[in-house]
């Protein structure tokens, strides 16, 4: 009980409300998807995915959840970007284990969003495909995905529409992975749960738009049988 109260207090103090979750959405092949109001530093998962823009030599922005994430990792993310070790080109990835005692997720996958002024729904669809394929390759059954676009100061896209674009491609890419496995062309592995992290201001809008996107993508995946 004390741990629950402490978690709620910490989230509230950082601008997050107490943890909340959308109804579970069946994303196909037994994968459960939810939108959750949870900080990426505290997600109970096998793999935390964080999206970052291409490094800006004039200075990258870190706001709220992104700042907390970088701080708790001892500024590892900003170090990798500032030193040119992770540029953040669209679709670029980097995996690292988290230092003991830093954040809850045991490993982090960074995915590049490309230049901030080129962000689009299509680039987020690509990121969604990359995220699923990497999660399957890493055999991470429980995944938490944080776009962190607002937490880098970008307001060019509606949060819910961006999350929906990712969710759409998540469903389709995972369907492809399972089809390859069924044909014996890939090792058997199943994702169990996928959480899309959303801040308090965007939780409701993201939940409804993600649910619609998943339903549409599942119909598209089913049409592959014809």
N, C-alpha and C positions, 0 to 999 in steps of 0.2 A: 504494500500500500504506500509506504514512504517513497519507493522508487517512482510510482505513478505520479504522486504529487510533485516530486522533484522534477520529473520530465516536463510536466505541464507548466511548472514555474519557469523553467529555462526557456521553453519555447515561447511563452508569453513575453518574457523579458527581451527576447530577440525579435519581437514583432510577429511571432507565430502564435496562433491560438492553440488550445489543447489538441492533440492528435485527432484527426478525423479521417474517415475513409468513405469513399463512394461505395454503393453496392457492387459486389463482385460481378465483373463482366466476363463471360465465357469467350475467350479469344480464339477458340479452335484447338483441337488436339489436346484437350485437357488443360490448357493454359488459362489460369485465372489472372485477369487484369483488374487493377484498381487505381483510382486516383486518390492519393493520400496527402493530407496536410501534415507533412513531416519534414524535418530538416535533414538534408543529405548526410549530416554528420552523425545522425542517430538512427538511420534506417537499419532494420534487422534484415540483412540480406547476405548473399554470397558475393555479390558484385555491385558496386555503386558506379554508375555511369554519370559523368559530368561533361557538359558541352562547353567549349570555350572558343571565342573568336580568335582569328589570326592575330598574333601579337602586334600591338601598336607601339612602335618605338617611342612615341610621345607619352606612353603610359597606358596600361590596361586598367579598366575600371573594375573594382570589387565592391559590391554593395550587399548589405544584409547577409543572406545565406551564403553567398559566394565569399564574402569577407571572412565570415566565421569558419567556413570550410578551409580556406587557405591558412588562417591563423592557427587552427587546431592541428594542421599538418606541418606546423613549423615553417609556413610560407613556402612549402615545396612547389606548389603549382606556380606561383609567381616566379620562383627561382628558375624553374624549367623553361618558362616562357621568356623571361628576361635574358637568360643565357643562350637563347637560341636552340635549346635542346628539344623543345616542342614548339613548333612554329604555329600550329593550329590551322593549317590548310584544310579545306573542306574534305572530310572523310579521313583525315590523318588520325591515327590512334597511338596511344601510349598506355601501357599497363604497369601498375606498381602496387606492391604490398604496402599496407599502411603501417606506420610505426606503432609499436605497442603503446597503449595508453592514450592514443591520439583521438581517433573516431571509432564508431561502432563497426562500419563495414570493413571486412578484412582486406579487400583489394579494391582499387579504383581504376576505371578505364576512362581516360580522357579521349574525347572525340572532337576534332576540329570542326568549326562552323564556317571557316573561311573568313574573308574580309567582312567586317561588320556592315559596310554599306552595300554588300551584295546578298545579305540574308534574304531568303525567300522561303515560301512553303515547299518549293521543290528541293531546296537544299536540306530542309528538315526531313523530307521524305527519304532522301539519300542517307541522312544520319540514322533514321529509323532502321533502314535495311542493314547498315553497317553494325548497329548496336545488336540486332538479333543474331546476325551471323557470328559476331565475336563472342556473344554470350554462349552460343551453342559450341563454338570451337573451344572455349574455356571451360565448358561443362559447368556453368554457373546456373544452378536450378532456380535460385531466387534472386531476382534482379531488381534494383531500384534505379530509376532513370530520372535525372534532374536536368532539364534544358538550361536552367540558370541564365536565360536571356535577359529577363528584367534585372537580374542580380549583377549584370554587367552593364546596366544603364541603357539597354536598347528597348525602344518602345514602338518599333516600326511594324510589328505584327501583333495581332490579337493573340493572347496567351492560349486561349482555348482552341483557336484554329491551328496554332502551331503544334499543340499537343495532339490534336486530332490527326494532323498530317503524319506525325511520328507513329501514332497508334495504327493508322491505316496500313502503313508499310510494315509495321511489326507483324500484323496478322498475315499479310501476304508473304513476307519473307520466311516466317516460321512455317507456313503451309508448304512452301517449297522445300525447306529443310526436311520436313516429315515425309514428303513425297520421295525425296532422294533416299531417305532411310528405308522406306517401304520397298524400294527397288534394290536394296542391298548395295547402294552406291555411296553410302555414308554410314558411319558408326551410329548405332542407336543411342539416342539421348533425348530426354524430354525436359523442357522448361516447366517449372511448377507455378511460379507466380512472377508477375511483372507489375511493379508499382511505378506510376508516373507521379513524381513529386510536384506539388502545387502549393504556392503560398496562400495565406488566408484570403487575400483580395481576389484571387482568381480561381479558387477551388470550385465553386458552384458552376461557373461557366465552363471550366475545363472538363468537369465531370460529365455534363450533358453532351458536349460536343464530341468527347472521346467515345462515349457510348454509341452515338449515331455513326461515327466513323468506323467503329469496330463492326457494327451490324452490316454496314455497306460493304466493307472489305470481306467479311465472311461470305456474303452472297457472291462476290466476285471470285473468291477462292473456290467456292462450290461449283461455279460455272466452268472451272477447269476440267471437270469430269465429263463434260459434254463435247 
